[in-house]
Amino acid sequence: MKYWDITLPISPELPVWPGDPQIKIERVSRIEDGANANVSRLDMGCHTGTHVDAPFHFLSAGKTIESLSLDALIGPVQVVRIPDDFSIITSEIIQVCGINSSTKRVLFKTYNSSFWQKFGSQFRTEFVGIDESGARELVNKQITLVGIDYLSIAPFRISRPTHEVFLKSSVVVLEGLDLSSVEPGDYTLICLPMKIAGVDGAPARVVLMQE
């Protein structure tokens, strides 16, 4: 079995969504200062790095992150490569990008994956996202989980329509993936968001497996 960890390491150098809390990591207890153990404190938003959106993120009466079913978060997944010519994934692109008829979980690899190494902590607005028509096409295909390789599944400044389509249809939204070392194809997905009660999203450790 081969494994790919497609999770972004959390550090103060990781870009965050404009207006979201900055990442702060502080060691509050130090062995070298005489403490019994090293202890650190982490301060960040729930949508930091690789993370899952709960319906409550955009729906006032939506479910919170701890209520998501593991059935959608673990299982077969298809990684689909979107050519660099496209900055918005529309319904037309969804129809021709090669999603298998049996696919229920899909991760989109785009030119976004190059941003993590190329731009470091600098947030980029020109990332590839799925528009409302693309989201509706994926719902029509009965997809249960959609992931992408930047901090939003939707294009910059038009977040709500795409998220509402997915979250109203109980599609799990997985954002902030690093697919730079992953080839298109079929894998097994393990996605485990932190089980934080009552919140709109949570960072996740996400791994792909393939025999």
N, CA, C and O of each residue as an XYZ file, in Angstrom:
844
protein
N       0.853     -1.196      0.000
C       0.000      0.000      0.000
C       0.884      1.240      0.000
O       1.857      1.312      0.751
N       0.548      2.219     -0.842
C       1.265      3.479     -0.888
C       0.362      4.580     -0.330
O      -0.856      4.562     -0.512
N       0.987      5.527      0.349
C       0.239      6.589      1.012
C       0.716      7.957      0.534
O       1.901      8.153      0.263
N      -0.214      8.892      0.434
C       0.090     10.297      0.164
C      -0.583     11.145      1.229
O      -1.806     11.117      1.362
N       0.193     11.889      1.980
C      -0.366     12.838      2.939
C      -0.587     14.148      2.187
O       0.373     14.834      1.837
N      -1.835     14.492      1.943
C      -2.161     15.681      1.155
C      -2.619     16.836      2.053
O      -3.350     17.730      1.627
N      -2.164     16.783      3.310
C      -2.487     17.802      4.304
C      -1.400     18.871      4.335
O      -0.213     18.549      4.288
N      -1.791     20.122      4.413
C      -0.827     21.209      4.573
C      -0.349     21.271      6.024
O      -1.172     21.221      6.939
N       0.955     21.379      6.254
C       1.436     21.567      7.629
C       0.978     22.924      8.170
O       1.091     23.943      7.489
N       0.468     22.924      9.383
C       0.027     24.173     10.008
C       1.228     24.871     10.640
O       1.924     24.306     11.484
N       1.449     26.095     10.218
C       2.520     26.913     10.773
C       2.159     28.375     10.554
O       1.263     28.670      9.763
N       2.831     29.293     11.234
C       2.528     30.712     11.015
C       2.803     31.177      9.593
O       2.352     32.255      9.206
N       3.535     30.387      8.804
C       3.841     30.753      7.420
C       2.745     30.329      6.440
O       2.807     30.675      5.260
N       1.756     29.594      6.910
C       0.680     29.139      6.030
C      -0.260     30.301      5.715
O      -0.661     31.019      6.630
N      -0.625     30.509      4.438
C      -1.578     31.588      4.139
C      -2.953     31.309      4.733
O      -3.367     30.156      4.847
N      -3.642     32.355      5.102
C      -5.008     32.222      5.611
C      -5.926     33.098      4.782
O      -5.483     34.037      4.120
N      -7.199     32.782      4.825
C      -8.201     33.564      4.102
C      -8.226     34.989      4.646
O      -8.157     35.184      5.859
N      -8.325     35.995      3.762
C      -8.352     37.386      4.239
C      -9.445     37.603      5.290
O     -10.615     37.292      5.066
N      -9.041     38.134      6.422
C      -9.971     38.398      7.515
C     -10.048     37.291      8.539
O     -10.537     37.516      9.646
N      -9.577     36.091      8.203
C      -9.558     34.998      9.167
C      -8.418     35.199     10.172
O      -7.469     35.934      9.897
N      -8.512     34.545     11.334
C      -7.433     34.686     12.324
C      -6.099     34.186     11.778
O      -6.035     33.169     11.088
N      -5.054     34.909     12.095
C      -3.714     34.460     11.771
C      -3.340     33.270     12.664
O      -3.877     33.102     13.758
N      -2.423     32.464     12.177
C      -1.987     31.292     12.930
C      -0.912     31.704     13.919
O       0.090     32.316     13.549
N      -1.135     31.356     15.195
C      -0.151     31.646     16.235
C       0.152     30.353     16.997
O      -0.755     29.697     17.510
N       1.416     30.002     17.063
C       1.859     28.838     17.820
C       2.887     29.323     18.839
O       3.900     29.923     18.478
N       2.614     29.058     20.106
C       3.475     29.562     21.176
C       3.765     28.447     22.172
O       2.859     27.744     22.620
N       5.016     28.299     22.506
C       5.372     27.343     23.551
C       5.232     28.047     24.900
O       5.933     29.019     25.184
N       4.321     27.544     25.720
C       4.024     28.209     26.987
C       4.722     27.554     28.170
O       4.747     28.100     29.273
N       5.289     26.373     27.925
C       6.056     25.680     28.957
C       7.279     25.072     28.294
O       7.164     24.398     27.271
N       8.463     25.310     28.879
C       9.719     24.901     28.247
C      10.570     24.080     29.215
O      10.801     24.478     30.357
N      11.031     22.924     28.727
C      11.929     22.110     29.544
C      13.197     22.874     29.867
O      13.705     22.803     30.986
N      13.719     23.619     28.869
C      14.974     24.341     29.085
C      14.844     25.461     30.116
O      15.846     25.970     30.617
N      13.592     25.845     30.432
C      13.363     26.852     31.461
C      13.008     26.236     32.807
O      12.645     26.942     33.748
N      13.116     24.902     32.893
C      12.843     24.220     34.152
C      11.492     23.535     34.240
O      11.183     22.918     35.259
N      10.674     23.628     33.191
C       9.359     22.987     33.216
C       9.489     21.466     33.107
O      10.503     20.956     32.630
N       8.472     20.761     33.547
C       8.467     19.299     33.487
C       8.329     18.779     32.065
O       8.815     17.695     31.742
N       7.649     19.574     31.197
C       7.407     19.148     29.814
C       7.244     20.379     28.931
O       6.935     21.469     29.412
N       7.455     20.190     27.641
C       7.144     21.238     26.673
C       5.646     21.228     26.383
O       5.070     20.173     26.119
N       5.024     22.385     26.432
C       3.599     22.520     26.132
C       3.419     23.739     25.231
O       3.959     24.812     25.501
N       2.651     23.555     24.153
C       2.427     24.648     23.205
C       0.963     25.019     23.147
O       0.087     24.208     23.445
N       0.707     26.269     22.756
C      -0.652     26.761     22.557
C      -0.820     27.108     21.083
O       0.067     27.689     20.458
N      -1.995     26.732     20.535
C      -2.297     26.970     19.128
C      -3.514     27.878     19.027
O      -4.550     27.621     19.640
N      -3.374     28.942     18.245
C      -4.468     29.904     18.045
C      -4.675     30.054     16.543
O      -3.779     30.510     15.832
N      -5.855     29.672     16.059
C      -6.122     29.753     14.621
C      -7.617     29.640     14.381
O      -8.377     29.317     15.294
N      -8.040     29.908     13.146
C      -9.439     29.762     12.772
C      -9.771     28.313     12.428
O      -8.883     27.491     12.201
N     -11.045     28.024     12.397
C     -11.495     26.661     12.094
C     -11.324     26.298     10.621
O     -11.423     25.123     10.268
N     -11.067     27.282      9.752
C     -10.886     27.031      8.323
C      -9.429     27.227      7.911
O      -9.131     27.708      6.818
N      -8.544     26.846      8.804
C      -7.113     26.972      8.564
C      -6.591     25.783      7.769
O      -6.934     24.637      8.057
N      -5.763     26.060      6.770
C      -5.074     24.997      6.040
C      -6.033     23.987      5.423
O      -7.069     24.361      4.874
N      -5.691     22.726      5.513
C      -6.542     21.652      5.011
C      -7.708     21.483      5.972
O      -7.504     21.169      7.145
N      -8.929     21.689      5.488
C     -10.065     21.699      6.397
C     -11.356     21.284      5.698
O     -11.451     21.271      4.471
N     -12.333     20.950      6.515
C     -13.666     20.571      6.039
C     -14.658     21.655      6.451
O     -14.642     22.134      7.586
N     -15.523     22.033      5.507
C     -16.620     22.957      5.810
C     -17.835     22.164      6.278
O     -18.228     21.185      5.643
N     -18.418     22.583      7.374
C     -19.711     22.038      7.792
C     -20.830     22.870      7.169
O     -20.609     24.033      6.832
N     -22.033     22.299      7.008
C     -23.153     23.090      6.470
C     -23.377     24.404      7.214
O     -23.801     25.389      6.609
N     -23.096     24.431      8.521
C     -23.303     25.632      9.331
C     -22.431     26.801      8.874
O     -22.692     27.948      9.237
N     -21.408     26.521      8.089
C     -20.525     27.585      7.588
C     -21.298     28.612      6.759
O     -21.016     29.808      6.832
N     -22.282     28.143      5.961
C     -23.068     29.046      5.123
C     -24.574     28.925      5.347
O     -25.339     29.695      4.768
N     -25.013     27.986      6.165
C     -26.443     27.781      6.417
C     -26.709     27.975      7.902
O     -26.155     27.251      8.729
N     -27.537     28.926      8.245
C     -27.727     29.275      9.656
C     -28.294     28.127     10.474
O     -28.068     28.055     11.681
N     -29.027     27.232      9.832
C     -29.578     26.073     10.544
C     -28.870     24.777     10.151
O     -29.382     23.686     10.401
N     -27.703     24.898      9.543
C     -26.987     23.722      9.076
C     -26.296     22.955     10.190
O     -26.109     23.464     11.295
N     -25.922     21.722      9.879
C     -25.220     20.873     10.833
C     -23.815     21.408     11.097
O     -23.194     22.022     10.229
N     -23.334     21.165     12.294
C     -21.978     21.550     12.664
C     -21.025     20.368     12.457
O     -21.456     19.243     12.205
N     -19.747     20.642     12.567
C     -18.740     19.716     12.048
C     -18.752     18.350     12.717
O     -18.486     17.341     12.063
N     -19.054     18.301     14.005
C     -18.977     17.010     14.702
C     -20.067     16.036     14.275
O     -20.000     14.849     14.597
N     -21.076     16.532     13.549
C     -22.199     15.677     13.149
C     -22.011     15.053     11.768
O     -22.850     14.263     11.336
N     -20.922     15.392     11.063
C     -20.715     14.828      9.727
C     -20.457     13.326      9.813
O     -19.758     12.851     10.708
N     -21.029     12.598      8.875
C     -20.890     11.150      8.865
C     -19.543     10.727      8.288
O     -19.078     11.301      7.303
N     -18.925      9.737      8.894
C     -17.673      9.199      8.368
C     -17.877      8.504      7.026
O     -16.911      8.294      6.293
N     -19.108      8.146      6.693
C     -19.377      7.463      5.421
C     -18.931      8.293      4.222
O     -18.448      7.747      3.230
N     -19.091      9.615      4.312
C     -18.679     10.475      3.205
C     -17.193     10.776      3.255
O     -16.588     11.055      2.220
N     -16.595     10.726      4.431
C     -15.220     11.163      4.632
C     -14.183     10.073      4.370
O     -12.996     10.370      4.234
N     -14.611      8.837      4.299
C     -13.697      7.706      4.110
C     -14.236      6.821      2.996
O     -15.401      6.425      3.021
N     -13.384      6.508      2.014
C     -13.817      5.616      0.945
C     -13.142      5.932     -0.379
O     -12.238      6.765     -0.432
N     -13.572      5.273     -1.445
C     -12.974      5.495     -2.765
C     -13.114      6.944     -3.214
O     -14.127      7.591     -2.950
N     -12.082      7.447     -3.901
C     -12.086      8.829     -4.374
C     -11.354      8.886     -5.704
O     -10.435      8.106     -5.951
N     -11.763      9.808     -6.552
C     -11.074     10.027     -7.823
C     -10.416     11.404     -7.806
O     -11.056     12.408     -7.495
N      -9.124     11.435     -8.146
C      -8.418     12.700     -8.331
C      -8.483     13.057     -9.813
O      -8.056     12.278    -10.665
N      -9.017     14.229    -10.113
C      -9.209     14.684    -11.492
C      -8.343     15.913    -11.726
O      -8.375     16.863    -10.943
N      -7.577     15.891    -12.794
C      -6.714     17.030    -13.144
C      -7.464     17.989    -14.058
O      -7.962     17.591    -15.112
N      -7.544     19.251    -13.654
C      -8.133     20.299    -14.468
C      -7.007     21.033    -15.192
O      -6.091     21.531    -14.537
N      -7.046     21.116    -16.516
C      -5.964     21.794    -17.253
C      -5.764     23.239    -16.805
O      -6.702     23.908    -16.370
N      -4.539     23.696    -16.919
C      -4.182     25.034    -16.455
C      -4.884     26.151    -17.222
O      -4.866     27.301    -16.785
N      -5.499     25.831    -18.356
C      -6.215     26.844    -19.141
C      -7.468     27.356    -18.432
O      -7.995     28.409    -18.789
N      -7.949     26.612    -17.425
C      -9.239     26.940    -16.813
C      -9.047     27.482    -15.400
O      -8.407     26.844    -14.564
N      -9.605     28.659    -15.141
C      -9.544     29.244    -13.805
C     -10.862     29.088    -13.054
O     -10.913     29.308    -11.844
N     -11.919     28.715    -13.754
C     -13.215     28.446    -13.134
C     -13.727     27.115    -13.652
O     -13.739     26.870    -14.858
N     -14.147     26.258    -12.735
C     -14.674     24.946    -13.104
C     -16.191     25.068    -13.240
O     -16.909     25.173    -12.246
N     -16.657     25.053    -14.467
C     -18.077     25.221    -14.775
C     -18.735     23.864    -15.012
O     -18.069     22.829    -14.981
N     -20.027     23.877    -15.245
C     -20.747     22.635    -15.535
C     -20.217     21.988    -16.800
O     -20.136     20.763    -16.888
N     -19.856     22.806    -17.784
C     -19.316     22.264    -19.038
C     -18.009     21.514    -18.794
O     -17.775     20.458    -19.381
N     -17.166     22.058    -17.932
C     -15.911     21.372    -17.617
C     -16.170     20.091    -16.833
O     -15.527     19.071    -17.079
N     -17.095     20.140    -15.903
C     -17.441     18.933    -15.138
C     -17.881     17.810    -16.073
O     -17.547     16.647    -15.848
N     -18.622     18.150    -17.111
C     -19.151     17.142    -18.030
C     -18.059     16.447    -18.841
O     -18.248     15.313    -19.280
N     -16.928     17.108    -19.043
C     -15.902     16.547    -19.935
C     -14.578     16.257    -19.238
O     -13.631     15.832    -19.901
N     -14.473     16.469    -17.926
C     -13.180     16.339    -17.255
C     -12.818     14.907    -16.889
O     -11.726     14.656    -16.381
N     -13.719     13.973    -17.140
C     -13.363     12.563    -16.952
C     -13.776     11.952    -15.632
O     -13.192     10.953    -15.214
N     -14.762     12.520    -14.964
C     -15.260     11.914    -13.726
C     -15.974     10.611    -14.071
O     -16.883     10.600    -14.901
N     -15.573      9.534    -13.449
C     -16.179      8.231    -13.716
C     -17.625      8.189    -13.235
O     -17.986      8.867    -12.272
N     -18.435      7.407    -13.894
C     -19.856      7.323    -13.533
C     -20.052      6.753    -12.127
O     -21.062      7.029    -11.480
N     -19.096      5.967    -11.660
C     -19.217      5.352    -10.333
C     -18.644      6.216     -9.217
O     -18.774      5.871     -8.043
N     -18.016      7.326     -9.562
C     -17.346      8.174     -8.572
C     -18.354      8.870     -7.655
O     -19.335      9.451     -8.119
N     -18.094      8.801     -6.350
C     -18.911      9.497     -5.357
C     -18.126     10.577     -4.612
O     -18.708     11.478     -4.008
N     -16.805     10.472     -4.664
C     -15.938     11.483     -4.041
C     -14.938     11.917     -5.094
O     -14.378     11.081     -5.804
N     -14.707     13.228     -5.202
C     -13.789     13.726     -6.228
C     -12.936     14.856     -5.661
O     -13.428     15.736     -4.956
N     -11.646     14.808     -5.987
C     -10.709     15.862     -5.628
C     -10.179     16.477     -6.909
O      -9.731     15.759     -7.803
N     -10.223     17.791     -7.005
C      -9.756     18.468     -8.205
C      -8.331     18.979     -8.004
O      -8.057     19.778     -7.108
N      -7.433     18.494     -8.865
C      -6.061     18.980     -8.889
C      -5.958     20.048     -9.974
O      -6.266     19.790    -11.138
N      -5.529     21.238     -9.592
C      -5.452     22.366    -10.504
C      -4.071     23.012    -10.381
O      -3.187     22.499     -9.694
N      -3.908     24.133    -11.053
C      -2.643     24.848    -10.880
C      -2.497     25.431     -9.484
O      -1.429     25.925     -9.122
N      -3.578     25.374     -8.691
C      -3.491     25.838     -7.306
C      -2.395     25.123     -6.519
O      -1.745     25.729     -5.667
N      -2.191     23.840     -6.803
C      -1.251     23.064     -5.994
C       0.164     23.602     -6.073
O       0.968     23.348     -5.176
N       0.487     24.338     -7.125
C       1.824     24.926     -7.227
C       1.985     26.140     -6.318
O       3.109     26.560     -6.042
N       0.878     26.705     -5.851
C       0.939     27.922     -5.035
C       1.652     27.703     -3.698
O       2.335     28.596     -3.197
N       1.482     26.491     -3.120
C       1.996     26.260     -1.766
C       3.507     26.464     -1.709
O       4.020     27.059     -0.761
N       4.215     25.974     -2.717
C       5.661     26.154     -2.749
C       6.058     27.492     -3.387
O       7.030     28.124     -2.973
N       5.304     27.905     -4.382
C       5.692     29.078     -5.176
C       5.521     30.390     -4.426
O       6.341     31.298     -4.565
N       4.451     30.496     -3.624
C       4.118     31.793     -3.020
C       4.203     31.807     -1.493
O       4.020     32.857     -0.879
N       4.476     30.659     -0.875
C       4.649     30.630      0.578
C       3.427     31.135      1.314
O       2.317     30.645      1.108
N       3.637     32.128      2.183
C       2.551     32.624      3.040
C       1.653     33.645      2.346
O       0.700     34.134      2.953
N       1.937     33.973      1.103
C       1.161     35.003      0.396
C      -0.162     34.428     -0.113
O      -0.168     33.473     -0.889
N      -1.269     35.002      0.321
C      -2.585     34.565     -0.170
C      -2.758     35.001     -1.614
O      -2.418     36.127     -1.976
N      -3.292     34.097     -2.444
C      -3.513     34.373     -3.857
C      -5.010     34.427     -4.151
O      -5.779     33.614     -3.637
N      -5.415     35.379     -4.974
C      -6.832     35.519     -5.319
C      -7.182     34.857     -6.644
O      -8.362     34.690     -6.953
N      -6.173     34.473     -7.439
C      -6.439     33.926     -8.774
C      -6.566     32.409     -8.775
O      -6.379     31.774     -9.813
N      -6.882     31.822     -7.628
C      -6.999     30.370     -7.530
C      -8.208     29.851     -8.318
O      -9.177     30.573     -8.552
N      -8.120     28.596     -8.713
C      -9.212     27.930     -9.429
C     -10.303     27.536     -8.441
O     -10.014     27.010     -7.367
N     -11.560     27.793     -8.809
C     -12.689     27.380     -7.988
C     -13.830     26.868     -8.849
O     -13.812     27.008    -10.072
N     -14.804     26.285     -8.209
C     -15.983     25.739     -8.882
C     -17.112     26.764     -8.797
O     -17.434     27.244     -7.710
N     -17.712     27.101     -9.934
C     -18.818     28.057     -9.886
C     -20.130     27.330     -9.566
O     -20.157     26.112     -9.389
N     -21.209     28.106     -9.498
C     -22.501     27.530     -9.106
C     -22.960     26.451    -10.084
O     -23.502     25.426     -9.670
N     -22.746     26.678    -11.382
C     -23.187     25.681    -12.371
C     -22.395     24.383    -12.218
O     -22.955     23.295    -12.358
N     -21.089     24.490    -11.930
C     -20.285     23.299    -11.707
C     -20.715     22.548    -10.464
O     -20.730     21.317    -10.441
N     -21.066     23.299     -9.426
C     -21.539     22.668     -8.193
C     -22.843     21.905     -8.447
O     -23.018     20.788     -7.960
N     -23.756     22.513     -9.211
C     -25.025     21.835     -9.490
C     -24.808     20.569    -10.329
O     -25.499     19.567    -10.143
N     -23.858     20.624    -11.237
C     -23.561     19.447    -12.058
C     -23.014     18.312    -11.192
O     -23.356     17.150    -11.410
N     -22.175     18.637    -10.221
C     -21.640     17.617     -9.325
C     -22.737     17.043     -8.425
O     -22.754     15.841     -8.159
N     -23.638     17.884     -7.963
C     -24.773     17.383     -7.183
C     -25.625     16.449     -8.035
O     -26.079     15.411     -7.555
N     -25.845     16.814     -9.296
C     -26.621     15.956    -10.195
C     -25.950     14.607    -10.410
O     -26.619     13.606    -10.667
N     -24.619     14.587    -10.303
C     -23.879     13.334    -10.432
C     -23.876     12.530     -9.132
O     -23.274     11.459     -9.061
N     -24.542     13.047     -8.119
C     -24.658     12.399     -6.805
C     -23.305     12.242     -6.115
O     -23.053     11.252     -5.428
N     -22.450     13.227     -6.309
C     -21.174     13.265     -5.607
C     -21.432     13.597     -4.134
O     -22.255     14.460     -3.826
N     -20.730     12.912     -3.229
C     -20.941     13.123     -1.795
C     -19.839     13.934     -1.133
O     -20.033     14.464     -0.039
N     -18.677     14.037     -1.787
C     -17.567     14.824     -1.250
C     -16.814     15.452     -2.407
O     -16.514     14.786     -3.398
N     -16.503     16.757     -2.278
C     -15.741     17.478     -3.290
C     -14.585     18.189     -2.599
O     -14.780     18.893     -1.608
N     -13.373     17.998     -3.134
C     -12.204     18.669     -2.577
C     -11.450     19.435     -3.633
O     -11.543     19.129     -4.822
N     -10.692     20.445     -3.196
C      -9.900     21.250     -4.118
C      -8.617     21.704     -3.417
O      -8.513     21.667     -2.191
N      -7.653     22.128     -4.219
C      -6.312     22.394     -3.718
C      -6.039     23.872     -3.420
O      -4.929     24.356     -3.646
N      -7.048     24.590     -2.913
C      -6.800     25.903     -2.321
C      -7.817     26.127     -1.204
O      -8.583     25.223     -0.871
N      -7.828     27.319     -0.631
C      -8.558     27.552      0.611
C     -10.050     27.751      0.440
O     -10.762     27.920      1.430
N     -10.546     27.735     -0.795
C     -11.990     27.803     -1.028
C     -12.359     26.947     -2.224
O     -11.628     26.896     -3.214
N     -13.491     26.280     -2.129
C     -14.010     25.483     -3.234
C     -14.574     26.376     -4.336
O     -14.719     25.943     -5.479
N     -14.891     27.622     -3.990
C     -15.524     28.562     -4.926
C     -14.536     29.638     -5.351
O     -13.577     29.915     -4.631
N     -14.757     30.247     -6.510
C     -13.882     31.336     -6.946
C     -13.890     32.500     -5.955
O     -14.853     32.689     -5.212
N     -12.818     33.267     -5.954
C     -12.672     34.378     -5.030
C     -13.808     35.388     -5.204
O     -14.173     35.747     -6.323
N     -14.348     35.829     -4.094
C     -15.410     36.831     -3.982
C     -16.793     36.353     -4.434
O     -17.745     37.133     -4.398
N     -16.927     35.107     -4.852
C     -18.277     34.573     -5.160
C     -18.434     33.228     -4.448
O     -18.748     32.209     -5.062
N     -18.208     33.259     -3.148
C     -18.175     32.030     -2.354
C     -19.554     31.420     -2.099
O     -19.721     30.202     -2.149
N     -20.545     32.286     -1.824
C     -21.803     31.768     -1.291
C     -22.558     30.840     -2.253
O     -22.980     29.769     -1.815
N     -22.758     31.184     -3.546
C     -23.585     30.307     -4.390
C     -23.078     28.868     -4.452
O     -23.861     27.928     -4.318
N     -21.786     28.694     -4.653
C     -21.216     27.343     -4.740
C     -21.372     26.603     -3.422
O     -21.810     25.452     -3.398
N     -21.018     27.258     -2.334
C     -21.125     26.599     -1.029
C     -22.575     26.226     -0.703
O     -22.840     25.142     -0.185
N     -23.495     27.118     -1.006
C     -24.895     26.814     -0.699
C     -25.390     25.609     -1.479
O     -26.107     24.769     -0.935
N     -25.015     25.516     -2.756
C     -25.435     24.354     -3.550
C     -24.920     23.069     -2.916
O     -25.676     22.115     -2.735
N     -23.646     23.044     -2.583
C     -23.071     21.832     -1.993
C     -23.655     21.530     -0.617
O     -24.103     20.413     -0.360
N     -23.648     22.522      0.261
C     -23.999     22.258      1.654
C     -25.492     21.996      1.838
O     -25.875     21.232      2.724
N     -26.333     22.611      1.026
C     -27.762     22.294      1.087
C     -28.042     20.875      0.611
O     -29.059     20.284      0.975
N     -27.144     20.329     -0.201
C     -27.302     18.959     -0.719
C     -26.485     17.954      0.087
O     -26.340     16.800     -0.317
N     -25.952     18.390      1.225
C     -25.168     17.521      2.123
C     -23.908     16.970      1.472
O     -23.451     15.878      1.807
N     -23.347     17.742      0.531
C     -22.055     17.389     -0.052
C     -20.961     17.919      0.872
O     -20.959     19.096      1.232
N     -20.027     17.038      1.254
C     -18.916     17.463      2.100
C     -17.936     18.282      1.272
O     -17.552     17.879      0.174
N     -17.534     19.431      1.801
C     -16.594     20.325      1.117
C     -15.241     20.247      1.821
O     -15.120     20.530      3.012
N     -14.233     19.855      1.050
C     -12.874     19.682      1.565
C     -11.954     20.663      0.847
O     -11.841     20.633     -0.379
N     -11.304     21.524      1.606
C     -10.516     22.615      1.019
C      -9.085     22.602      1.557
O      -8.804     22.032      2.611
N      -8.184     23.251      0.801
C      -6.807     23.398      1.259
C      -5.968     22.149      1.101
O      -5.114     21.870      1.943
N      -6.193     21.390      0.034
C      -5.402     20.177     -0.204
C      -4.095     20.526     -0.919
O      -4.009     21.522     -1.636
N      -3.089     19.687     -0.708
C      -1.850     19.765     -1.476
C      -1.773     18.515     -2.349
O      -1.413     17.436     -1.879
N      -2.116     18.676     -3.620
C      -2.126     17.551     -4.559
C      -0.942     17.606     -5.512
O      -0.957     16.958     -6.559
N       0.073     18.365     -5.163
C       1.193     18.575     -6.075
C       1.945     17.292     -6.410
O       2.524     17.191     -7.492
N       1.952     16.314     -5.517
C       2.681     15.068     -5.767
C       1.757     13.900     -6.095
O       2.189     12.748     -6.093
N       0.488     14.190     -6.376
C      -0.503     13.141     -6.618
C      -0.911     13.138     -8.088
O      -1.257     14.179     -8.646
N      -0.867     11.971     -8.704
C      -1.296     11.832    -10.089
C      -2.805     11.610    -10.160
O      -3.382     11.057     -9.224
N      -3.456     12.026    -11.243
C      -4.878     11.724    -11.404
C      -5.113     10.218    -11.350
O      -4.273      9.431    -11.786
N      -6.256      9.832    -10.814
C      -6.569      8.408    -10.738
C      -7.443      8.085     -9.549
O      -8.015      8.970     -8.912
N      -7.535      6.810     -9.264
C      -8.409      6.305     -8.204
C      -7.606      5.957     -6.957
O      -6.546      5.337     -7.034
N      -8.128      6.366     -5.821
C      -7.467      6.171     -4.534
C      -8.519      5.823     -3.486
O      -9.717      5.786     -3.768
N      -8.038      5.567     -2.269
C      -8.901      5.522     -1.092
C      -8.604      6.754     -0.255
O      -7.445      7.065      0.017
N      -9.647      7.448      0.148
C      -9.537      8.682      0.924
C      -9.809      8.412      2.392
O     -10.764      7.722      2.749
N      -8.947      8.972      3.241
C      -9.228      9.051      4.675
C      -9.138     10.519      5.063
O      -8.065     11.119      5.006
N     -10.259     11.090      5.455
C     -10.341     12.509      5.817
C     -10.985     12.610      7.197
O     -12.161     12.284      7.363
N     -10.217     13.058      8.179
C     -10.702     13.106      9.553
C     -10.597     14.522     10.117
O      -9.553     14.904     10.646
N     -11.676     15.299     10.005
C     -11.679     16.637     10.616
C     -11.700     16.536     12.136
O     -12.254     15.591     12.698
N     -11.099     17.502     12.785
C     -11.129     17.542     14.243
C     -12.585     17.586     14.715
O     -13.416     18.273     14.121
N     -12.881     16.859     15.770
C     -14.254     16.748     16.280
C     -14.495     17.854     17.313
O     -14.416     17.635     18.522
N     -14.790     19.039     16.796
C     -15.004     20.215     17.638
C     -16.505     20.506     17.675
O     -17.120     20.723     16.631
N     -17.080     20.511     18.844
C     -18.533     20.640     18.969
C     -19.012     22.029     18.578
O     -18.460     23.038     19.016
N     -20.060     22.067     17.738
C     -20.806     23.286     17.494
C     -20.192     24.290     16.546
O     -20.615     25.446     16.533
N     -19.193     23.889     15.737
C     -18.528     24.876     14.897
C     -18.786     24.613     13.410
O     -19.323     23.575     13.023
N     -18.381     25.600     12.586
C     -18.705     25.630     11.165
C     -17.685     24.946     10.273
O     -17.873     24.878      9.058
N     -16.612     24.439     10.857
C     -15.591     23.745     10.081
C     -14.480     23.301     10.999
O     -14.470     23.628     12.186
N     -13.525     22.538     10.433
C     -12.416     22.088     11.266
C     -11.250     21.651     10.390
O     -11.454     21.072      9.323
N     -10.021     21.928     10.840
C      -8.862     21.368     10.154
C      -8.927     19.844     10.143
O      -9.500     19.228     11.042
N      -8.329     19.246      9.110
C      -8.397     17.800      8.948
C      -7.032     17.250      8.556
O      -6.232     17.946      7.931
N      -6.770     16.015      8.920
C      -5.643     15.260      8.369
C      -6.216     14.413      7.259
O      -7.148     13.639      7.479
N      -5.659     14.555      6.053
C      -6.224     13.901      4.873
C      -5.135     13.081      4.192
O      -4.053     13.586      3.892
N      -5.441     11.805      3.955
C      -4.487     10.873      3.363
C      -5.146     10.127      2.221
O      -6.320      9.765      2.294
N      -4.376      9.901      1.158
C      -4.807      9.027      0.074
C      -4.019      7.729      0.154
O      -2.848      7.723      0.534
N      -4.679      6.619     -0.210
C      -4.024      5.316     -0.236
C      -4.284      4.664     -1.595
O      -5.315      4.893     -2.228
N      -3.318      3.842     -2.025
C      -3.477      3.117     -3.280
C      -2.628      1.860     -3.225
O      -1.471      1.907     -2.806
N      -3.192      0.742     -3.644
C      -2.434     -0.516     -3.646
C      -1.470     -0.538     -4.816
O      -0.739     -1.513     -4.995
